[in-house]
Amino acid sequence: MGASEAEGPKYEINIEGTIYPWGSSTITVPELRSLAQIPADQEMLEVDLATNEEHTLPEDAVIEVQPGKGYAKKVRYQRG
């Protein structure tokens, strides 16, 4: 087994346009928040970059890292 195989696969996580290196094929919502320093009171969305479809991730979600996916917090608008 070569050195690169022993280290395992390397992945990239796209959170709001910033790429973060990741060493596992799965990631949790708290790990996403930690990578991007997003507060727990912000919703996390999974965005399919090919179709632009999005859905809100539950806090206990375990996501399989796939190419073409991005993660973002939902921007909220309200009257002042």
SVG drawing of the C-alpha trace seen along z (x, -y; Angstrom):
<svg xmlns="http://www.w3.org/2000/svg" viewBox="-41 -49 45 51">
<polyline fill="none" stroke="black" stroke-width="0.4" points="0.0,0.0 1.5,-3.4 1.7,-6.5 -1.2,-8.2 -3.5,-5.1 -2.6,-5.1 -3.6,-8.7 -7.0,-8.0 -8.9,-10.1 -8.9,-13.9 -12.1,-15.8 -13.0,-19.4 -16.0,-21.1 -17.4,-24.2 -19.1,-26.4 -20.3,-29.7 -17.7,-29.7 -14.7,-28.9 -13.1,-25.5 -12.1,-23.6 -10.0,-20.4 -11.6,-17.4 -10.2,-13.9 -13.4,-11.8 -16.2,-10.8 -18.8,-12.0 -19.3,-15.2 -21.9,-16.3 -23.7,-19.6 -21.7,-20.6 -18.5,-19.9 -19.7,-22.1 -20.4,-24.9 -17.0,-24.4 -15.1,-24.6 -16.8,-27.9 -17.3,-29.3 -21.1,-29.6 -23.2,-30.1 -25.6,-27.3 -28.6,-29.6 -28.1,-29.7 -29.8,-27.1 -27.5,-25.1 -28.6,-24.4 -27.4,-21.8 -27.2,-23.2 -26.9,-20.9 -24.6,-23.0 -25.8,-21.2 -29.5,-21.9 -29.4,-24.7 -31.9,-22.7 -31.5,-23.3 -32.9,-21.9 -32.3,-22.6 -30.1,-20.1 -31.3,-18.8 -28.8,-19.3 -28.2,-15.5 -27.6,-15.0 -24.5,-13.0 -23.7,-14.0 -21.8,-11.8 -19.4,-14.2 -20.0,-14.3 -18.6,-16.4 -20.9,-19.2 -22.4,-20.0 -22.0,-23.1 -23.1,-24.2 -24.4,-27.6 -26.2,-29.3 -29.6,-30.7 -29.7,-34.5 -32.7,-35.9 -34.4,-39.2 -36.7,-41.1 -38.1,-44.6 -36.3,-47.0"/>
</svg>
